[in-house]
Amino acid sequence: MEIKTNRKTIKLRTALVFCIVFIISIICTCLLNRNQIKEEQMKARYTAEATVNRIESQINQYLVASDFLKNIIEDGVSIEAEDYANLCRLLQDETHVVEAFELAAGGTVSQVYPVKGNEEAFGLDMLEHPERKKEARLARDSGQYTIAGPFELVQGGTGALLFDPIYTSDSSGNEQFWGFSILVLNWGKFVDRLGLDSLENAGYDYQIWKRNMTTEEDVTLAQCEDINLSSALEVACEVPNDTWYFEISPKKGWISNNVVWADFLFSLVVAALVSLWYWQFELQRYKDQVYARKIERSAEKARRANEAKTRFLFNMSHDIRTPMNAIIGFSDLLEEHIDEHEKAVNYIQKIKYSSEFLLSLINDMLEMARIESGKASLNPGIVNIKEFMESLEAVFEPATRKKALQYSCELNIRHDMVICDETKMREILLNVLGNSVKYTPDGGKVTLRVTELPDSAAGYAATRIVVEDTGIGMSEEYLPHIFEEFTREHSSTESKVVGSGLGLPIVKSLVELMNGTIKVESEAGKGTKTTIELSFPLPEENMSVSHEAEAKCPDTISEEEIPSENESITGKQKEFTGKRILLAEDNDLNAEIAMTLLEENGFTVERAEDGQICVNLLKDKPEHYYDLILMDIQMPNMNGYEASKIIREMGNSRSQIPIIAMTANAFDEDKKKAMGAGMNAHIAKPFDLRVLLDTMKRILGSYSNTHQEHS
């Protein structure tokens, strides 16, 4: 019973929704139609005004003849009957719209051409004639031509009179009314010459009318056949000394019946669709199955989230504790065997290896978090594909040689130079190739193939990158989960290969950031094939320097090159001897490590506990006292960014001192922010001593050369 009641309520509500939506749709279509009507009425108004302008133009054309006669009389020339006839004969238009020319001295018709047929007009006093005096007097008083009629002429027929007032000057120079030059127009021919038929051809019904000045009755001047002026637009048009009214409307109405029916059907369809949607929506609310499925989906989602959380905690607990256990354990062994040189060196190497893995794990976690937060962005530049692939081969050469792997790189490309983010591209391939090298047994094979696809768009190089190996592979069941975070088919205990399970999720996110695709095919025991497809823009001819090349300029270093391991660090002591470093570092342990390592390499180091102390020390010491500043970022009282900006604004040689950011803020945006604050380079903590010394060498060399040039 309860269900039936609910269904009845739904039906009533649905009917109400139908009515409301239908009414709203009708109102909307009416508003739209109103705009269309306004546009049509604007067109009709323009047509009416253009027609009246054409009437005025036509009248002015005939007034040229009247003005000619008028000017003769105003000049004081007396026109005899014979001369008048000759002049009028010359002024007669070919179509004979002007049926007669009349001169009315003092308002009374005294001369007519042609005389034949117009005898009745002689002696007619226009200023006193009941049907003509209103317009005649108006023309006389205003000095403008005035049209009278159409009406029945005294000489017969229907016509209109154009009164053109004439004024002459007396001996004192005062103007006085002389009379009229009158044109008698054949109204039928006049209307035909206006081409009003074009209005009918354009689909309009029309009527032109005015009010009789004497009787105040409406007088029709012209109209179409089969006139139907329902809801007509009326346009008032001014002519000299009168107002004509133009009524016009489309034959099919301002809105056609087809449009009205279309709007009605549209409103019905919209109302029906919305009502149908509402009906289904309301039914869904009362179906227990929908609720059950929603609850089930929510439970499944919660279960998966709980499993992912458990898996994450398990993996992180294992992967973090493993290197931490090694660091703590070998630190204890190092303390016990500090006097045994070979054992101590061995323990230190293992501590360094575990620390590097722990740092890599933390970096992967931070990188994944940054990508998921939407902070990752591309920094494109021109890259040489061949040189880029050769650099990758150099990275993996020690590992492939150690495991006796057959590594081959096949390039089939038409364009060597492309535009891409080299850093992120390197991160993608280092992860994919690194997995192949790690999971391929000794003596196996790893192949990298780069192919430029033939169907590339203009200005782009569509590229397919395939990494294939003969490694341990993955099971078919695991493949759908390879891009899930913190997932590994085999733990590091089983595979004897350390890893965080974040490599491929990072790769997929970076590939998608570059608008590319990635696909992984694998079979347990036979190997893995990874296919990446990306489209790179091609550089223009005038683009010859990449952003990385710019990044390596001594004054704006943002990417540090790691020197060769064979290069001796202690060999730099001589060239660094006498160099004074100002270290801005608030952490005592970090400061002790940095000062000890720098002093062992010949530097003289002074410490500032925060940015404010750093600025004060620089101001208090003589110019060129310090050769370089190592600046931490997060410090109390004043951070590294603020301190650097203040130093750069000092306005003397102190403002030119090199500043290197040495901070745990290691993301790209942190590097850009450091450069924006005026720093010369960026070193991430924990720092590599070789990288730090090499960077300092380049910065100091550049600063020394610049200083000598200014000196």
N, C-alpha and C positions, 0 to 999 in steps of 0.2 A: 504493500500500500504506500509505503514511504517512497519507494522508487518511482511509482506512477505519479505521485504528487510532484516529485522533483522534475520529472520529464515534462509535466504540464507547465511548471514554472519556467523551464528552459524554453518551451515553445512560445509562451507569452513574451518572454524577454527577447527571444529571437525576432518575433514579429515587431516588437517595439524598436529593436535595433534596425530592422529593415526600413521602417518608416522614417526614423531619424536620419539614417544614412541617405535614404532617397531624397528627403527634403534638403539635406545639406548639399548633396550633389546637384540638385536642381538649382539651388541658390548659387552655387559656384559656377555652373554653366551660364546662368543668367548674368552673373557679373562679367564672365568672359565675353558673352554676347553683347553686353552693354559697351564694352570696349570696341567690339567690331562695329556696332551701330554708330558709335562716335566717329570711327574712321570713315565709314561710308557716308555719314552726314558731312564730314569735312570735305570729302571728295565732291559731294553734291553741292555744297556751298561754294566751293571753288568753281565748279561748272557753271552755277547760276551767275556768280559775279563775273566770270569770264564772258558769258553770253551778253550781260548788260554792257560790259566794256566794249564788246564787239558792236552793240547797238550804238553806243556813243561814238565809236570810231566811224561807223557808217554815216551817222548824222553829220559828224564833223567833215567827212568827205564831201557831202553835198553842200555844206555851209561854205566851202571854198568859193563856189560860184556866187553865193549870196554876198560873201565878204568882198568879192571883186566889185560888184555893183555898189556895195555900201561904201567902199573906199573912194569910188569916183564921186559920189554925191558928197561925202565928207570933205573932199578936196574942193568943193564949190563948183563942180562942172555940171552944167545942165544937160540932161540926156533927152534928145528928141525921140519921138516914137519910133522912127525908122532906125535910128542908131541903137535904140534899146532892143528892138527886134533882132538886129544883126548880132549884137553882143550876146543876147540870150540864146540865139541859135548856135553860137560857138560854144557856149557853156553847157548846152544840153547833153546829158549823159546818154550813152548808147542804149541802155536798158529802159530809158524813159521812166525811171522811178520818180524823177521830178517831172510832174505833169505840167506845171506852169510856174512861171516867174512873175511875181507881182511887186510893184512899188506902191506904197501907201503913204503919200505925203500927208502929214498931220493925222495919220491913222486911217485915211480914206483911200481905197484902191483907186489909183489914177492911171497906172500903166499895167498891161498884162501881156504876157507872151506864152503861148500863141493866143491870138485874139479869138480865133475860131473855136467855138465850143465853150469859151469862158466869158461870153458877153455878160452873163448875169453877175459876174464878180465886180464889174465896173461900178464905182460909186459906193461900194460896201464899206461902211464905217466900222472898222474892227474894234475901236475903243468903245462902241456903243452896242454892237451886236450881242444879243443875249447869250449865245453859245460861244462867243469868241472873246468878249470884252475882259473876262477874268484873266486869261492868259496874256492878252495883248497889253493890258495895263500892268501886269506883273513884269513883262519884258521891258516895257517903257520905264518903270520905276527902278528896276534892278540893273538895267543895262546889260543883261545876259539874254542869250537866245532862249526861247521857251517854245516847247512843243505843245500844240493844242490838238485834241482829237485822240483817236480817229472819230469822225462823225460824217454825216451826210453833207456834201458840199452843195452850195447854192447852184453851181453849174452842173450838178449831177454826179453821182458816184460817191464812193467812200474814200476819204483821204484824211491826211493830217497836215496841219499848217505849222511851219517853222517861222516864228516871229524873230527877226534879227533887228534890234533897235538901231536907228541911225541918229547920230548927234552931230550938229554943225556948230561952228563958232561964229559969233557976231563980231562986229568991228571992235568991240571992247575985249574980245578974247573969251567971252563967257560962252559955255556950251549950252545949246538948247535943242530940245527934241525936234527932229525933222520929220520922222515917220518910221516906216518899217520897210525892210527888204523881206519879202515873204516867199517861201518855197512851198508849193502845193505838192505833197507826196502822195503817190498811189500806194496806199497802205498794204494792199495785197502783194504788190511787187516788192515793196520794202521788206516785208516779213520774209518773202521767199529768198531775198538776197542775204538774209542773216544766216541761212543754213541751219535753221532750228531742227531740221529733220535729223541731223547728226545726234541730237539728244535722244530721239526715239530709237535710232540705230544702236545707241549705247545702252539702251534698256531703261530709259527714264520716261516717266509721265511728267508733263510740266504745264504750267499756266502762268502767263505774265499779265498782270492787271494793275490798274491804278484807280484812284478815287477822282471822280469828276469834280473839278474845282467849283462848278456852279451848283450842281445838284447834290454833291457828296455821295453819289451812287458809285458802285464799283463798275469799272469799265474794263472789259477783257481786251487786252492788246494782242495776245496770241496764245494759242493752246494746241496741244496735240489731239489726234483723233482717239476715240475710245478712251477718253481720259478717266483715270481712277486715282484720285489723290488722297486716299486714306492714309493717315499718319504722315502727311506731307511735311517737308521742311520748308519754312517760309523765310526767304532772304529779302531784306529791305535794301534796295539799291537807289542811291541818290543820283538824280539827273538834274541839270540846271532848272531851278525853280519848281522841282517836283520830286516825288518819290514813287518809284515803281516797285512792285512786289512780285517776287519770283517764287512760285510754289513748285517744288520738285520732289519726286519720290521714285525709287526703283519700281519697275513693273512687278517684280517678284517680291517686293517688300524689302525692308532693311535686312531682315534675316530670312533666308529661304526656308520653305517647309522641310526640305531635306535636312537642313542643319537642326531645325527644331526636333524632328523625329530622331536624328542621331543623338542629340543631347538627351532626349527622353530615354532612348535605349541604353545609352552609356550609364545614365543614373540608375536604371533598372539593374544592369549587369553589376555595377559597383555595389549596389545595395544587396544584391543576391550573393555576391562573393563574400562580402563582409559578414552577412548573416550566416552563410554556410560555415565560414571560419569560426564565428562566435558559437554556432551550434556544436561544432566539433570540439571547440575549446571547453565549453561547459560540460559536454558529455565526459571529456577526459577527467574532469575533476571528480566525477562520481563513479569512476571505474576503479574498483579495488586492484585490478591487475596493474594499472599504471602506477598506483602507489607502491605496489609490491615490487615492480621492476625498478622504480626509483630507489627504493630502500635497498634493493639488492645491489644496484650499481654503486650506491654510496658505500655499502659495506665492502664491495669488491675494491673500490678505490682506496678505502681506508686500510684494507688488508695489504694492498700493494705498497701503499705509502709506508706502512709499518715494516713490511719486508725490506723495502729500500733503505729505510732508516737503520734497521738491524744490520743489513748487509754493509752499509756505509760505516757504521760504528765498528763492525767486526774487521772490515778491511783496514780502516784507518788505525784502529787499535793495533792490528798486527803489523801494518807497514810502517807506522811511526815507532812502535816499540822495538822493532828489529834493528834499525840503525841506532836508536837511542841506547839499546842494550850493548851494541858494539862499541859505541862511543864511551859509555861508562865503564864497560869491562876492560877495554884496552887502555883507558886512562888509568885504571887501578894497576894494570900490569905494567904500564909505563912508569908509574911511581915506584913500583917494586924493583924494576930492572933499569932504572935511570942510568946506572953506570955501565950497563952492557950496551955498547954502541949499536951493534947490528940489530939486537932485539928492539931497542928504543926506536931506531929508524923504521923498522917493520911495523911496530905498533902505531907510530905517528902516521904512516902512510894509510893504515887501515882506518884510523880515526878520521883522516881527511876524506877518505873514500866514503865512509858512512855519513859524514857531515854533508858532502856534496849530494848524496842521494836524498838525505832529509831535506836539504834546501830545494832540490828539484821537485820533491813531492809537495812542499809548501807552495812553490811557484805555480805548479799545475793547479792546485786547489784555488789559488788566488786568481789565476788566469781564467779558470772556468767560472768563478763567481763574477768576474768582471764582464765576461761575455754574456752571461745570463742576465746581468743587470742592464745590458744595453749600452755599456760604456765603451765597448770596443769599436774602433773606427779604422778606416783604411788611410794609409799615407802613401799614395802612388808616386812612382817615379820611373824613369827609363831604366830598363834592365836588359843586359845582354844575356840571352838564354844560354848560349854556349858556355860563357864564363861562369854563369850561375851553376850549371850542372857540373862543371869541372870543380868548383869549390865544394860541392856536396861530395864528390868522389874523394877529394882530399880529406874531408872530415872522417869518412868511414874507412879510409885506407888502412889505418892501423888495426881496426877490428876485423876487417875482411882478411888481412894478411895473417893475423893471429889464428883465425879459424879456417884458414885456407879456403875461403869462399871464392867462387867464380863470380866476380862482379862485372857487369857490362852495362854500358849506357848507350842507347841507340837514339839518335836525333834525326828526325825527318821533318824539317821545318823550312819554310820559305823566308820567314822574317826572323832575323837574329835579335832585333831590338823590339821590345814591347813595353807597355806601361803597366806596372803592377806594384803592389806593396811587397817589396823584396823580403822584408823581415817576416811578414806573415806567411809568405810563400815558402820561405826557408823553414819556418816552424812546421808547416804542413808536411813537407817532404822529409824533414828530419824525423818526425814522428813515424811516418809510414815506412821509410827506409830503415829507421832504427828498429822497428818491430820485426821487419824481415831479417835484418842482420842478427837480432837477438834470438829469434825463434827458429833460425835455420841451423841445423847441426853442422859440425865441421865437415868441410869438403862439399858443401851444398852449393846452390847457385841462386844469385839474386840479380834480376834484370830490371833496368829502368828504361822504358821506351817513351819518348816524347814525340807526338805526331801532330802536325798542323792539319786540321781537317779541310777538305776542299770546298765545303759549302759555307765558308766564313763570310760574314756580312762585310760590306765595304767599310774600310777603316778599322777592321777588327781581325784578330787572329784567333779563331776557335781552335783550342788545343786540347788534345787528349793525352793524359799522363797515366801510364800503366806501370805499376810496380808488382813484379811477380817473383815468387820465391819457391823453393822446394823444401820449406820448413815443416814444422809439425802440424800446421793447419788447424782448423777448428771444426767442430761437429756441426751437423745441419741444425740441431736443436739450439745451439748457442748463437748462430748467425743473426737471428732477429734481435738479439740483445747486445750486439757489439758496440752500438753507439750509446748505450746507457752508462751513466756515470758510476764509477767505482765497481764496474763488473769485469771479472776476468774468468775465463773458463777454467784455468788452472792457477792456483795460488803460487806465490813465489816458492813456497815449500815444495810443491809438486813439480813445477817447471824449472826450478833453480834459476829463474830469471826474475829480477826485482822489477817492480812497476806499481803504479798507482791505480791503473784502470781509468785514467783520465785522458790518455793520449788521443784515442780515436774520437771521443766526444768533443774534444777541443778541435781536432781536425775537421770534423763535420760542421761545427759551428763556424769555423773560419772559412770553409769552402762555401757555405751558404751566405756568409757575409760578402763574399766575392761573387755572388750570384751564380755559383757553379753547382755541380752535382758530384756525388761520390757513391760508388758501388763496390761492395766487397764480395768476392766469391772465394770459397774455401772448402777444402775436404780434408778431414782428419788423416794425418800421415802422408799427405801428398803435396801440401803447400797452399799458399794463399795468393790471390790476384786482386789487387786494388786498382780501380779505374776512376780517375778524376777528370772531369771535363770542365774547362774554364774558357772564357772568352776575354782576351786581352785587347784593349785599344792599342792601335799602332801610333807611334810618335810622329809628329809632323816633321818636316825637313829641318825647320829652324830650331827644333828641340834637340839639344845635344848634350845637356848636362842633367844628370839625375839628381834627385834629392839626396841620395846617399853620397854622391860625390860632394855635394855642398856640405853635407853633414861632417865630412872629414876635414873641412877647412880649419886651420888651427884656431881661428877666433871663435868659432861656433861649433865646437865638437859636441856631438850628441850620441855618436856610436863609437865605442872604443874598440880598437883592434887589439886582439890578444897577441903579444909577441911570441916568438918561437920559444919552446921550452929549453932549447939549447942556449938561448941568450943568457948570459950571466947577470944576475941581479947585483951581486957584489961588485961587478965591473963598473957599475954606474956610480959607485961611491965617489970616485975622483971628480966626476963632472958635477955632482951635487954638493960637493964640499963647499961650505961657505954660504949656501943658500938658506935663507931664514924663512921658515914657514909659520904662519899664524893659524892654529887649529882651533876652530869654534866647535866645541863638543861638550854637551852637558853630562854625558854618561862617563863615570870615572873609568870603568873597565874598558870601554871602547876607546877612550882617550889614551889610556895606558898602552893598549895594543898599537894604536896608530903612532904614538910618539916613539915607542921602542923601535918599531920597524923602520920609521923614517930616520931616526937618529943613527941606526945601524947602517943606513945607506948614505950617510954623510950630511944629512940635513940638520940644521939647528931649529928646534921646534919650541914655540911658546903657545900656551893654551889660554883660550877664553871660554868661560863656563856658559855663556849665552851670547845672543846676537848683540845686545847692548854693550857688553864688555868688549866684544870684538871691535865694534865701531869706535869705542873710546880709546882702546889701545892703538888703533890705526891713527887716530887724530893726535894722540900724545907723542907718538914716535916721529922722528924726522921722515921726510919724504924718501922713498926708495929703501926704507929700513927693512920692510918685509918684501920678499920676492913673490909670494903666493899665499892665498888664503884657502884652506880646506874648510868648507862651510857645511855643518849639519843643518837640517831643515827644522825639525821639531825640537825647539828649545824654549825654556821659560823666559819670561820678560820680553824677549824679542826673537821671532823666528828667523830662519835663514833668508827667506824671501825679503822680509822687511829690511834686514841688515844689508843685503846686497843692493837694494834700491837706494838706501841712504848713501852707501859708499859710491855708487855710480853718479850721485848728484852732488858730490863734494866740490867739484869744480876745479881741482888741481890734479897733479900727477897721481895722487892717491886714488882718484876715481878710475884710473886705468889699470890698477893692480889686478892680475888674473885671479879669478875665483872659481874653484871647482866644488860642485855640490857632492858631498859624500854622505849619502842618506839611505835609509831603508825604504823610502818612497820611490819604488822602482818602475812604476808604470810609465807608458809613453806620455800620458798627460802630465805626470810629475816632471819628466824631462823637459817638456815644452814650457811648463810653468817656471822651471829653473832658468831656462834660456830667456824667458820673458822678463825675469827679474834682473837680468844683466849678467848671469853667470856664463862662464866660458865652456864648461863641460859638466858631465854628470857621471858619477861613479856610484853604483848600487852596493849597499851592504847586504851581506858580508862581502867585502871587496877582495879581488884577486890582486896580490901585491904587484905582479908583473903588469897587469892592466893599469894600476894606479901609477907606477913609476913611468911607464911608457907615456901615459897621458900627461903627466907632469913634465916630462922631458919636452914633449911637443909644445905644450902651452908656454913653458918657460922660454923655449927657443923662439917662439913667435913673439912673445912679449919683449925679449931682449932685442930682436931685430927692429921691432917697431920703436922701441925706446931710443936705439942708436940713430934711426932715421930722424926722429924729432930733435935729438940732440944736435 
